[in-house]
Each structure stands twice: as structure tokens, then as C-alpha cells.
């Protein structure tokens, strides 16, 4: 079947991908002993607990319990399907896979995502080629006028949508693309007669990419007169503007190197900085910063330099974004360029070094807010008004420590008693509101620690699987889930399979079991063979002891009930069974 991915190719990808390199594209990792440590991208935390083990090719967060292998990480962080994940990694590794159907039978949203990404890929290629043709002369001339270098144009795949109503439509139809899919991608607009026309016409085109470099939408700037000046793709199944930042896919490595992300507002602000050799920059897409934006940023850095306008709208945007940065524990600076210039204007006139100096001298966002928004207050009325503005903002800060520090600084600045500030803030917080949880509730509490330890030993030391099978140890398991998993491992071993947690983790359906195995494996040291043997023998002994102890407890209950019922025959049989179990247990110990 066309589009099928052979199991041997999946296994080759699993064996060749380096999970540390992969995770490092999304999370800043630092070496910590045998593992690598970073802040979890899946939940809010201040102390890094997200752990990656290069030797086992697995990851585990000790805060929220998320864990798995390279495939599961990429699926979780990008919302890709398993086939999409396999193909993405195959492309990075240069492993050829069977071609996929362009128009598979739609079974739901997951198939549609693949289709729309493919449509956007074709459109981006069309727009880029058009700008190199006579039809794209206006777009090319405009970029030359703005001084954008060829390397930057190619890096961001800039293109041109020519004048006319059917250019892209006819191109996509020639590529056998169902036009309904192009409409769903936001590239075409439907007409009353059922036909379609191009959404973008006579515009310079900016492909918008997700963090993996997939084109998910477009922005188009009119060349010459016309409205709107900028036209963006509508939101779609693959594009939500509040969850994406323009240019982030291209800036990831530079952000890690410089440890700071510069956030700007427009396409040309970003291109101008790249043009002058500053690549650690991303741009918002016509919307204020959202919680999703901040969570996305935190994957790559804990430090942000935020450029914004000094007008009323800019100050309101500052207040909204600052609460998000405080909640997520990011260090943020407010960059206010002289004379109200935007980054494009400033760097084009003054150059790279002057811009970097402005970044270096920028005040912390909290200081800027206190200085410029709250102000010092020259009299009691001013101070009362400033406090009135600040109280609801402080009440909205979910983190207690950050809120306390902010209240202290505001009270000092305004010369107001700190207890009064705290009282007013407390009064404005919703009744019964609890601090935001640092991590979701873990699901591993009910997992038997002894039995799962033996399962982990079977995976880590396959030579021990034969001992478990020959000793019929799995028969002593009281957890049906763990017993079934052990039997699966043993069956695979008989077929010549070498168990590996990275290879089997996505097949472990029980989340609690999966989390606990990952936790044990990531935490495990490297004891010598003698220590491993003692640990194995001790674990087997404890498994049996607990089974016999439970059986003896059950027999005591049944004996008591038989005695109360006056059933002497049953009582005698149970006594014999109890004695037999006692001898068996004694032999096991001996």
C-alpha cells in the first residue's frame, strides 16, 4: 500500500536518532552526570526536572511524569501524528521512505493536517519561484529597495503572489491538489458559483513556519497602493496565530547561543535584524503575546528582550505580557528605542552595534512598569491613582513569591505601607483561588514498586529474562498489568528480540506503568555485575515473600469464616493448604 512505512525503517530511525540532539531543538539542556537536564516543556516549573538519558534514548520529567522516546517527544511537543513524526525524522536523517499519498481518504483531522502542510509547501515553492520570474519583478525590486540580502530572502523563502485571480489556483490544480483543501489552508477563497480565486494577489509573500520548519500560513504585503497593507492567512487546522511566532524555527540555535530572544512586532523588523547579523529574533503575528507564546519561548530560553511602542496600546500590551512572563518565571527586558523608532528603522539608520547597546541597557520589564506605568507619584492623589492601577495587576499574578516581591517594590516606590498593599491585593484576588499547580498530579502511586523493579531489570539485563521464566517468577506477581508486561517481554525474548525501553515505551498503554519504568531507568546508576546480581536475587525474594504473605493472609480469613460457619471439612482442607504454602515458602528461602 502506497504510503505504508515499513517496520524496519521505523526501527532504523529509532536506532539512528539522537534524542539529546532532538530534544535540544526544543529545550535547553545541560549535562548533569549521566543525564541531561532542562525545564520541562510540558508543565510550569521553576526548578528543572526534565531529564534526558542519552544511553537509553529516553526522557522523563520528575515533575509531571511525562516521558518516552524520540517519537513520543516529537509527537507531544508538535502535535504531529506518528506517521508525520516518522517522516519528519526520516527526512532529518536522510532515510528514504515510500512516497505518501497526496490525497488520502480523509479519516479526520490528523489526515487533514498532512494534506494542508503539503498544500502550503507547494504554494511556498510557487511564490518563491515567481519572484525570480518577470512576474515577480515588483516584489524583487521592493526587497532590493529595502536592502534585504539574498541570503535572508532565501532563508525565509520570501516570494511574490502575482496580480490576477487564478494564478495559484491554476498551479495547484495542475499539481492535482483538490481546491477545497487549498481553501481550508487559507490560500483560496470560494466563489458563489463553487469555483475559487487566489486570496493573495500582488503581494510580497512571507511563509509562516512552525518550530519544525513546516509552512503553516502566509503573510502578504501589498506592493504599492491598496488595503489592507498586510494580509495574513486566516486561522486553520494547522495555524493558530496565538501559538506561533514568525522566524522562531530559524532562530532556535542562535537563541540558545545568545541565551536571549528578541521579540519584535513585524516581518520587516525581524528581517532587518537578520540582515544586520542578529538572528536570535522572532516576531508576533498580529496579536498580543499569549500564554502559549510564552510557554513556547520558555522551551528555548529564560531571557527575553521585548520591543514595543510607547503609546497607550503599547503600555497595555506591556502589562498583559509582563504578567505572563512573571507567571512563567522568565526574565524579560523592555526595549524602548529612541525617538519611537521601530527596530527596522533604528538598525537601518544606526547599525548593529547601536541596536545591541540598546538591548544591553534595557531595563527589566518590572522596573519599566513601575517607573513608567505606575510612576513615582508627586502627591497623594497621584499615588492613590497609581496604586489603584497596580492593585488589580498584582492580584492577577498567580505565583505567590513573584506577587510578594512585586508588592514590596510598589509599596517602596509609592511610599505606601506594604501591609496596606498586601491587604488590598488580597481583597482583589478571587475567593478560594489557589496558586497555580507546579505540575499535574502523578499517576504512579498505585504501582507495585517491587514488581516493577523486576520488570525494569528484565529490560536492562535481558540475560535475566531466562531466570525469571525458568523460576516461574511472573506467577508470583499480584499486578495483572505488570504480569502481562513481563510475559510480553519474555515472549519477545524467545523470538530473539532484545528488549529496550525506548523501543517498547509507546506500546505500554498503562500510563502509570510507563511513567514509573521511565523514572526507574533514568534514575538508575551503573552498579557492577555482583551488585546487579544481589539486587536481582533480593527483588525475586521480595516478590515471592509478598505473594506468600498475601496468600497466608487470605487463608487466615477463609479459615475464620469456615470455623464460624462450622464447616469442618473446608476448615481441614484450608489447614492443609496453609501448611503446604508454609513448606513452599521455607524451601524458597532455603
GUKE-524187 format. One line per 8 residues: number of its first residue (from 1); their letters; for each residue z, y, x of C-alpha. Coordinates in pm, whole numbers, plus 32768, in hexadecimal, padded with zeros to 4 digits. Example, Ala and Ser with C-alpha at 12.3 -4.5 7.8 and 13.67 -1.06 7.14 Angstrom:
BEGIN
1	as	830C:7E3E:84CE  82CA:7F96:8557
This chain:
BEGIN
1	xxxxxxxx	8000:8000:8000  7F98:814F:808C  80C6:8223:80E9  81AC:80FA:8128  8282:811E:8262  82AB:7FCF:8316  8411:7F65:8360  83C3:7F39:84D2
9	xxxxxxxx	8358:80A9:84E9  849A:8116:843E  855F:8047:8537  8497:80DD:865A  84E8:823C:85E1  8658:81E1:85B6  8664:815A:871A  85AA:827C:87BB
17	xxxxxxxx	8643:83A9:870F  8764:844E:87C7  8865:84B1:86C3  8908:85B2:87A9  87BC:8668:87D8  8772:8652:8665  88C4:86D1:85EE  88B9:87E5:86F6
25	xxxxxxxx	8790:887A:863C  887E:88C7:851E  89DF:88CB:85B1  8A62:895C:86F8  8B00:8835:87AF  8BE3:882C:88DD  8C3C:86FF:89B1  8D95:8676:8964
33	xxxxxxxx	8DDD:853A:8A2B  8CF5:8424:89BB  8C8A:84E9:8888  8BF5:8639:8828  8CB1:8726:8744  8C46:883F:865C  8C93:88EB:8512  8C33:8814:83E8
41	xxxxxxxx	8AFB:8896:8335  8B66:87E7:81F4  8CB3:8890:81AD  8D7B:89C4:8209  8E5C:899A:8337  8EEE:8A78:8446  8F44:8966:853E  8E15:8892:85A0
49	xxxxxxxx	8E37:8728:852F  8CCA:86BE:851A  8C9C:85AF:8622  8B5B:8515:86AB  8B5C:83D9:877D  8A29:83B9:885A  8A6C:8251:88C0  8A81:81D1:8759
57	xxxxxxxx	8988:82D0:86CF  8A6C:832F:85B0  8B2A:8460:8532  8C6B:8489:846D  8D32:85B1:83EE  8EA9:857A:83F9  8ED3:8693:82FD  8DF2:8635:81D8
65	xxxxxxxx	8D96:84D0:8236  8C1C:8504:8240  8B74:8421:833A  8A4D:8344:8389  8925:832B:8473  87FF:840D:84C8  874B:83C0:8383  8875:8406:82A3
73	xxxxxxxx	88C8:8549:835E  876A:85D5:8332  875B:856B:81C5  88AB:860E:817D  886D:8756:8230  8703:878E:81C1  8702:86E3:806D  85D6:8615:80DC
81	xxxxxxxx	8592:84BD:804E  85A6:838B:812F  8429:8371:8157  8414:84E5:81A4  8527:84BF:82A7  847C:8396:834D  832F:844E:835E  83D1:858A:83E3
89	xxxxxxxx	847C:84CC:84FD  8342:8401:8542  8283:8546:8572  8387:85CB:8665  8380:8484:872C  8206:8459:8725  821B:830C:866D  80E6:82D2:8592
97	xxxxxxxx	8122:8271:8427  8032:820A:8310  7F97:8334:8260  8045:8392:811E  7FA2:83CB:7FCF  7F63:853B:7F8A  7F87:850C:7E13  807A:83EF:7DD7
105	xxxxxxxx	80D4:8396:7C75  81EA:8489:7C23  8338:83DE:7BEF  8408:8517:7BF7  847B:863C:7CC7  847F:8581:7E15  830B:852F:7E08  82BD:8691:7D97
113	xxxxxxxx	836E:8721:7EC9  8288:8663:7FB4  8157:86D4:7EF3  81B8:8844:7EF4  8203:8843:8069  80AB:87B0:80A5  8004:88B8:7FC9  80B6:89D0:8084
121	xxxxxxxx	8054:8937:81D2  7EE5:8941:816A  7F05:8AA6:80EC  7FAB:8B1F:822E  7E90:8A88:82F7  7D8D:8B2D:8216  7E2B:8C87:8232  7E4E:8C6A:83AF
129	xxxxxxxx	7CE1:8C03:83D9  7C6C:8D17:82EE  7D08:8E24:83C8  7C31:8DAF:84EC  7AF5:8DD4:8418  7A3D:8F11:83AC  7AED:8EF7:8259  7C39:8F2A:830A
137	xxxxxxxx	7BDA:9059:83DB  7CBF:9144:8319  7DEF:9069:8351  7DA7:903B:84C2  7D6C:91B2:84F1  7EB4:9204:8441  7F7C:9122:852A  7ECD:91B9:8658
145	xxxxxxxx	7F29:9313:85D8  8095:92A5:85BB  8083:921F:871F  80DD:90B7:86C5  8085:8FD1:87E5  7FA2:8EA1:87B8  80BB:8DB1:8819  8197:8E39:8702
153	xxxxxxxx	807B:8E21:8606  8044:8CB5:8663  81B8:8C61:866D  81EA:8CD9:8509  8095:8C5C:8492  8039:8DB0:8400  7EFD:8DB4:8330  7E2E:8E75:8236
161	xxxxxxxx	7DE2:8E3D:80C5  7C86:8ED0:808E  7C22:8FA3:7F64  7BA6:8EDC:7E3C  7C39:8E08:7D29  7BCF:8CA7:7D8B  7BCA:8C88:7F06  7D03:8BB4:7F36
169	xxxxxxxx	7CCD:8B0B:7DE6  7B75:8A8C:7E4B  7BF2:8A25:7FA4  7D0E:8955:7F15  7C2B:88BB:7E10  7B41:8855:7F2C  7C6D:87AD:7FD1  7CA2:86E1:7E90
177	xxxxxxxx	7DE4:8799:7E3F  7E3C:8795:7CCB  7E44:8907:7C77  7F7A:88D4:7B9F  8039:887F:7CDE  7FBA:89BE:7D86  803D:8A80:7C5B  8191:89D3:7C7C
185	xxxxxxxx	8195:8A3C:7DEB  8160:8BA6:7D7B  8008:8BC7:7E1D  7F39:8BD6:7CDE  7F70:8C76:7B8A  7EF8:8BD0:7A4A  7E08:8C7E:795C  7DFB:8C65:77E3
193	xxxxxxxx	7CC0:8B90:77F5  7D77:8A89:78C8  7CDA:8AEE:7A14  7D93:8B89:7B3C  7D6F:8CB5:7C24  7E02:8D13:7D79  7F58:8DBA:7D71  7F26:8E5B:7ECA
201	xxxxxxxx	7DF1:8F36:7EFC  7DA9:9035:800D  7EF9:8FFA:80B2  7F85:8FAD:8208  8032:8E5D:81DF  8185:8DF2:8268  81CB:8C7B:8242  833C:8C46:81F4
209	xxxxxxxx	83CA:8B0C:8297  8502:8A3F:825C  85DD:89E4:8387  84FA:88B9:83D2  83C2:898F:83ED  8330:8923:829C  8279:8A3B:81E6  8331:8A66:809C
217	xxxxxxxx	82AD:8BB9:8024  81EA:8CF0:8089  8218:8E65:809F  80E8:8F49:8087  80C7:90B8:80F0  7FB7:9188:8053  7EC2:9224:814B  7E78:9386:80DA
225	xxxxxxxx	7ECB:940D:7F80  7F5E:9336:7E6F  809B:92BB:7DD1  8176:9207:7E0A  817E:924A:7F7F  8215:90F1:7FB9  81D9:8FC7:7ED7  82A2:8E88:7F0A
233	xxxxxxxx	8277:8D2A:7E81  8342:8CE5:7D49  845D:8BED:7D6D  83F2:8A83:7D51  847D:8921:7D77  8469:8953:7EF1  84BA:8AC6:7F11  85F4:8B85:7EB0
241	xxxxxxxx	8601:8CD5:7F60  877F:8CDD:7F60  8787:8BA1:8034  8687:8BF6:813E  8661:8CF5:8255  850F:8D5D:82E0  84E0:8CFE:844D  8617:8C25:846F
249	xxxxxxxx	854B:8AED:84BE  84B3:8BA3:85EB  85F8:8C41:865E  86E5:8B15:8667  86DE:8AD5:87DE  86F8:8C46:8835  8822:8C70:874B  88DC:8B5C:8802
257	xxxxxxxx	8886:8BEE:8954  88F1:8D50:88FB  8A09:8CD9:8811  89B1:8DED:8719  88C1:8E11:85F6  8830:8F68:85A6  87E7:8F90:8434  86DE:9087:83C1
265	xxxxxxxx	8644:90D2:826D  84CA:90C4:8296  83AF:8FF5:8325  833F:9106:8414  84A3:914D:8487  84B0:8FE3:84F8  8353:8FE1:8591  839A:9124:864D
273	xxxxxxxx	84D0:908C:86F1  840E:8F52:8750  82F8:9032:87D3  83F4:90CF:88C3  848A:8F86:8936  85B3:8F69:8847  8588:8E1E:878D  86ED:8DDE:870D
281	xxxxxxxx	86A2:8E87:85C3  8671:8E29:8456  861C:8EF3:8320  8692:8EE8:81B8  8586:8EAE:80B3  85AC:8FCE:7FC2  870B:8F72:7F5A  886F:8FBD:7FC4
289	xxxxxxxx	891E:8EC4:80A5  89A7:8D9E:7FE2  8AB4:8C9A:8023  899A:8BA1:8067  890A:8C8E:816E  8A59:8CA9:821F  8A8C:8B31:821A  892F:8B08:82AC
297	xxxxxxxx	8979:8C05:83BF  8AC1:8B5A:8418  8A04:8A1E:8479  8979:8AD9:85A6  8A71:8BE5:8608  8BC0:8C83:85B9  8B4B:8DE3:8614  8A65:8ECA:854D
305	xxxxxxxx	89DB:9028:8585  897A:90B7:8432  888A:91DD:8416  8897:929E:82CF  884D:93F0:8233  895D:94F6:821F  8909:955B:80B8  89DB:94F9:7F89
313	xxxxxxxx	891A:93B6:7F56  8949:935B:80C2  8AC1:9390:80AD  8AD5:92B9:7F76  8A11:91A8:8028  8B00:91C8:814F  8C2E:9193:806E  8B95:905D:7FCD
321	xxxxxxxx	8B2B:8FC1:8115  8C72:900E:81C7  8D3E:8F45:80CC  8C54:8E1D:810A  8C77:8E37:8283  8DF1:8E4F:8266  8DFF:8D1D:8184  8D31:8C50:8275
329	xxxxxxxx	8DE4:8CC6:83B0  8CB4:8D66:8458  8CCD:8E8E:8544  8BE7:8F9E:84C0  8B84:90F3:854A  8AEB:9218:8490  89B9:92A5:8542  8968:9407:84D2
337	xxxxxxxx	883B:948F:8590  8826:9606:85DC  8774:96EE:84E8  876B:95DF:83DE  864B:952D:848A  8602:93C1:843C  85E7:92C5:855D  846A:92D3:855F
345	xxxxxxxx	8461:944E:8587  857E:9459:8681  850A:934C:8771  83A0:93C3:8765  8413:951F:87D0  8537:94D3:88BA  84F6:9372:8939  85B5:922D:8962
353	xxxxxxxx	86D2:92A3:8A40  872E:93C5:895C  8735:92DB:8831  8814:91E1:88E7  88FF:92FE:8946  8923:9353:87D3  8973:91E6:878C  8A76:91E7:88A3
361	xxxxxxxx	8B2B:931E:8829  8B27:92BD:86B9  8C7A:92B6:860E  8D0C:9182:856D  8CAE:9178:83FE  8E1B:9195:8396  8E4B:92CC:846E  8D0F:936A:83E5
369	xxxxxxxx	8D7C:9327:8281  8ED5:93BB:82B9  8E4A:94E9:8374  8D1E:953D:829C  8D5E:94AB:8143  8ED8:94CC:811F  8EF5:95F9:8207  902E:9699:8291
377	xxxxxxxx	9087:976A:8162  90DD:98D7:81A5  91CE:98F9:8082  928D:9825:7F8A  9171:9826:7E8C  9077:97B0:7F92  9161:969A:8000  91A1:9632:7E9A
385	xxxxxxxx	902A:9624:7E56  8FE6:955E:7F96  90F7:9466:7F41  906A:9440:7DE2  8F1A:93DD:7E7D  8FB4:92EF:7F7B  90A7:922B:7E9C  8FA9:9164:7DCC
393	xxxxxxxx	8EE4:911B:7F07  9017:9095:7FBC  907B:8FCD:7E87  8F2C:8F1C:7E9B  8F63:8E9A:7FFF  8FB6:8D2B:7FCB  9045:8CE0:8123  91B7:8D3F:8125
401	xxxxxxxx	91C8:8D8B:829B  9093:8E6A:8293  9112:8F17:815A  9266:8F59:81FA  91CD:8FEC:8335  90E7:90CA:826A  9206:914C:8191  92CF:91A0:82C7
409	xxxxxxxx	91B6:926D:8360  9169:9325:821C  92D9:9382:81EF  92E4:9405:8354  91A3:94CE:832A  9207:956D:81E1  9377:9595:8239  93DE:94CB:8106
417	xxxxxxxx	9503:93DB:8101  9481:927B:814C  955E:91DB:8042  94C8:92C2:7F3D  9369:925C:7FAB  93C7:90EB:7F9D  9460:9115:7E44  932A:91C2:7DBC
425	xxxxxxxx	923E:90BF:7E54  9310:8FA3:7DC7  9302:9043:7C6F  9186:9050:7C7D  915F:8EE2:7CE0  9118:8DFC:7BB6  924D:8D44:7B37  9270:8BE8:7BC1
433	xxxxxxxx	915E:8C19:7CBF  917F:8B2C:7DE4  90FD:8B5A:7F41  8FAE:8ABF:7F81  8FCE:895A:7FFA  8F6F:8921:8161  8ECE:87D2:8119  8E7F:86EF:7FF4
441	xxxxxxxx	8F77:85DD:7FA1  8F49:84AC:807C  8EFE:835D:7FD9  8F83:826C:80E1  90EF:824E:8074  90C1:80FF:7FC3  9009:804F:80DE  90C9:7F31:8181
449	xxxxxxxx	90FC:7FA2:82EC  911F:7E44:837E  8FEF:7DA9:82D8  8F0B:7ED0:8323  8F7F:7ECA:848D  8F02:7D63:84A5  8DB5:7DC9:8409  8D97:7EDB:850E
457	xxxxxxxx	8DDE:7DDF:8624  8CC9:7CFD:859F  8BD6:7E21:85B6  8C4B:7E99:870A  8C67:7D3B:87A6  8B62:7C55:8708  8BDC:7B30:87DB  8D13:7B2F:86FD
465	xxxxxxxx	8C4B:7AED:85C0  8C3B:797A:8614  8DB6:7970:863A  8DE1:7A12:84E5  8CEF:791D:8443  8D7A:77E4:84EA  8EDE:784A:8497  8E7A:7891:832F
473	xxxxxxxx	8F33:79DD:8358  8E73:7A8F:8243  8F0F:799E:8149  905B:7A48:8192  8FD4:7BA2:8130  906E:7C32:7FF6  8F67:7D48:7FD4  8E2C:7CC3:7F2B
481	xxxxxxxx	8D63:7DEC:7FAF  8DC8:7DAF:811A  8DA1:7C38:80F7  8C3C:7C66:8077  8BED:7D57:8194  8C74:7C5E:8292  8B9F:7B48:81FB  8A6B:7C26:820E
489	xxxxxxxx	8AAD:7C6B:837F  8AE0:7AF7:83C2  899F:7A9B:8307  88D8:7B9A:83CE  8969:7B16:8511  88F8:79B5:84B8  8797:7A43:848A  87A2:7AD7:85E8
497	xxxxxxxx	87F6:7C3C:8582  88D8:7D07:8663  89BF:7DD6:8584  89D0:7F4A:85C3  8A83:8047:84E9  8969:8143:8514  8874:803D:8499  8939:7FCA:836C
505	xxxxxxxx	89F7:8100:82FE  8902:816A:81EF  891A:800C:8156  8A95:8023:812B  8AA8:809F:7FC5  8C22:80C1:7FB1  8C64:8222:802F  8DD2:81E4:8087
513	xxxxxxxx	8D75:80B6:815E  8C5B:8177:8203  8D3E:829F:8255  8E50:81C5:82E5  8D64:80FA:83C0  8CCB:8237:844B  8E25:82C9:848B  8E9A:818F:8541
521	xxxxxxxx	8D5E:8179:8612  8D5B:82E7:8679  8ECF:82DB:86CD  8EC5:8193:878C  8EFF:8195:8901  8E66:80A6:89FE  8F70:7F9F:8A49  8F2A:7E8D:8B47
529	xxxxxxxx	8ED4:7D2D:8AD2  903C:7CAD:8AED  90BC:7DC3:8A0C  8F9F:7D8C:8916  8FF6:7C19:8906  9164:7C63:88BF  9107:7D60:87B2  901E:7C65:870E
537	xxxxxxxx	911D:7B4B:8712  922D:7C30:868D  914D:7CAF:8573  90EC:7B4C:850B  925C:7AED:8509  92B7:7C19:8431  919D:7BCE:833B  921F:7A6C:830C
545	xxxxxxxx	938D:7AD3:82FC  9346:7BD1:81EB  9280:7ACF:8124  9397:79CB:813B  949C:7AD2:80E9  93DC:7B37:7FB2  93AE:79CA:7F4A  9522:7983:7F78
553	xxxxxxxx	9577:7AB6:7EA6  948D:7A40:7D95  9525:78E1:7D9E  9685:796B:7D79  961D:7A24:7C3E  9572:78EF:7BB0  96A0:7812:7C05  9788:7902:7B4F
561	xxxxxxxx	96AA:7902:7A1C  968F:7783:7A1D  980A:7767:7A37  983D:785F:791B  9743:779C:7846  97F1:7651:7894  96AC:75BB:791C  973B:74CB:7A22
569	xxxxxxxx	95EB:7429:7A6F  9548:7577:7AC5  9681:75E1:7B7F  966A:74AA:7C60  94F7:74DD:7CA4  9536:7643:7D09  9651:75D6:7DF1  9562:74E1:7E9C
577	xxxxxxxx	945F:75F5:7EC1  9562:76DE:7F53  95C9:75D9:8054  945D:7596:80AD  941E:7708:80E6  9557:7720:81BC  94D9:7606:829E  937D:76A2:82B4
585	xxxxxx	9411:77F2:8316  94EE:774A:841B  93BF:7699:84B1  9301:77E0:84BF  941C:787F:8584  943D:7752:8665
